[in-house]
């Protein structure tokens, strides 16, 4: 049974109306998934960089350089100066165990770049660990 003549091409018009919305949703999901992966990778890199910082020998500057190198290698990118900040062992507010921390942050470009205004996103990672006395 054939559709009436008046409805010929209706499916093509409906598809043309739905396609842009569908593409924005699909590519938005791809970009969001890739950004979340980068966030998880940055957090793991911060954890490994802090571990290297705490276990390295030498002065704090040499230890921070070793930690930055590990973070850069794990992220597979050259981080700008100031993107990685180590906090040496210091007592936590209210006393207790001393902790060291590292914060890192950088701008990540969109993989697909399909959504206007979502060209980049700040990716950050943080790790904190107790210090052995």
Secondary structure as UniProt FT lines:
FT   HELIX           5..7
FT   TURN            8..9
FT   HELIX           10..55
FT   HELIX           60..75
FT   TURN            81..82
FT   STRAND          84..91
FT   TURN            93..94
FT   STRAND          98..109
FT   TURN            116..117
FT   STRAND          120..130
//
